[in-house]
Amino acid sequence: MVTPAMPAVSFQNVSKTFPASRGDIHALSDVSFDIEQGEFFGLLGPNGAGKTTLISILAGLTRASRGHVLVHGKDVQSDYQAARRQLGVVPQELVFDPFFSVRESLKIQSGYFGIRGNAAWIDELLEGLGLADKAGANMRQLSGGMKRRVLIAQALVHKPPVIVLDEPTAGVDVELRQTLWKFISDLNKRMGSTVLLTTHYLEEAEALCGRIAMLKNGRVVALEATSELLSRASSNVLRFKTDQALPLDLNQLARVTGRVVQLPAHDALEVERLLARMRESGLTVQDVEIRKADLEDVFLDLMQGARGVPQVRGEGASA
Ligand SMILES: Nc1ncnc2c1ncn2[C@@H]1O[C@H](COP(=O)(O)OP(=O)(O)OP(=O)(O)O)[C@@H](O)[C@H]1O
């Protein structure tokens, strides 16, 4: 009999309550799921959903009010050192010591984990993250994007099997995003590292993550393979611009951003019905296009709690 591999990360009934003057804040409520070894896993949710709180608990920076978190079987509270060794956490904020050079800061970080003679791996990190020509630069002299690369290198200095990235590409340029994803995807494929990623860029999660958990108000509202999540969406989106108000029935279905209106549609017949309804209501539109639904559509559907798309009944439309 083959014993299943131990999960890389196991969240077991994790709850977190912050006391506040106007009643407790339930940042996380009974969150349970496992991330398997070698997965590239996405944790998504709107602002305040609880993503950072969950990652802080995983990293041992915040205590859960209830429940347990295990990293390769080690409890992040009762067995902190062993659990922490398995983790490389790239934090959201840029925190660093301004007095050292890039290479020195990586050597010092290796020292925290009791690692000596780490020069070859440090060189590989510097090369892979496009930092080779900055190795001797003082941290103070680096741009924000370069500092972020150093933070990533610091998190990886002890070759952790589990890499946790909390919004690593928020506010960074396209070049760094691509360098970072190439490097992390490579670690995931070549070394079998497990990756847990939180991001606001849904196209990033769609491109990289094999499985996704979505959090809303501290609860898991979806936990599925990315392909399954995508297949749940209406397959098409009818997109156009208008300066006019939509009729009520269309407005109920639409996602409106300024002049841009997006309407979900399962198939060509539904697109036809929507177009007929628009014509019938005298709506003047520009730049009409039909695109394939993406993760953002699934995400917004779930966050609005709108499951399933109501039928539009145009003239002669059969239900
Ligand atoms: N130290 C704290 N004290 C009180 N409330 C907190 C604290 N940290 C987080 N919260 C609250 O817990 C909830 C979850 O916050 P959290 O930062 O985990 O969300 P998030 O999903 O990471 O959001 P974002 O995408 O904005 O980073 C929010 O309501 C937040 O205000």
The ligand as a MOL file (V3000), in Angstrom:
LIG
                    3D

  0  0  0     0  0            999 V3000
M  V30 BEGIN CTAB
M  V30 COUNTS 31 33 0 0 0
M  V30 BEGIN ATOM
M  V30 1 N -3.9040 43.4590 13.8790 0
M  V30 2 C -5.1850 43.5840 13.5720 0
M  V30 3 N -6.0630 44.1300 14.4410 0
M  V30 4 C -7.3740 44.2480 14.1490 0
M  V30 5 N -7.9190 43.8400 12.9760 0
M  V30 6 C -7.0980 43.2910 12.0720 0
M  V30 7 C -5.6950 43.1410 12.3150 0
M  V30 8 N -5.1320 42.5470 11.2140 0
M  V30 9 C -6.1470 42.3410 10.3310 0
M  V30 10 N -7.3210 42.7810 10.8400 0
M  V30 11 C -8.6450 42.7030 10.1990 0
M  V30 12 O -8.8350 41.3630 9.7620 0
M  V30 13 C -9.5000 41.3120 8.5010 0
M  V30 14 C -8.6410 40.5520 7.4990 0
M  V30 15 O -7.4830 41.3310 7.1680 0
M  V30 16 P -6.2960 40.8170 6.2390 0
M  V30 17 O -5.2310 41.8670 6.2290 0
M  V30 18 O -5.9060 39.4490 6.6240 0
M  V30 19 O -7.0020 40.7640 4.8060 0
M  V30 20 P -6.3550 40.5870 3.3770 0
M  V30 21 O -7.2140 39.5960 2.6750 0
M  V30 22 O -4.9110 40.2860 3.4790 0
M  V30 23 O -6.5460 42.0220 2.7390 0
M  V30 24 P -5.6020 42.8350 1.7030 0
M  V30 25 O -5.8690 42.2410 0.3560 0
M  V30 26 O -6.1300 44.2200 1.8320 0
M  V30 27 O -4.1790 42.7060 2.1370 0
M  V30 28 C -9.7520 42.7650 8.1330 0
M  V30 29 O -11.0670 43.0790 8.5400 0
M  V30 30 C -8.7260 43.5280 8.9260 0
M  V30 31 O -9.1770 44.8390 9.1870 0
M  V30 END ATOM
M  V30 BEGIN BOND
M  V30 1 1 1 2
M  V30 2 1 2 3
M  V30 3 2 2 7
M  V30 4 2 3 4
M  V30 5 1 4 5
M  V30 6 2 5 6
M  V30 7 1 6 7
M  V30 8 1 6 10
M  V30 9 1 7 8
M  V30 10 2 8 9
M  V30 11 1 9 10
M  V30 12 1 10 11
M  V30 13 1 11 12
M  V30 14 1 11 30
M  V30 15 1 12 13
M  V30 16 1 13 14
M  V30 17 1 13 28
M  V30 18 1 14 15
M  V30 19 1 15 16
M  V30 20 2 16 17
M  V30 21 1 16 18
M  V30 22 1 16 19
M  V30 23 1 19 20
M  V30 24 2 20 21
M  V30 25 1 20 22
M  V30 26 1 20 23
M  V30 27 1 23 24
M  V30 28 2 24 25
M  V30 29 1 24 26
M  V30 30 1 24 27
M  V30 31 1 28 29
M  V30 32 1 28 30
M  V30 33 1 30 31
M  V30 END BOND
M  V30 END CTAB
M  END
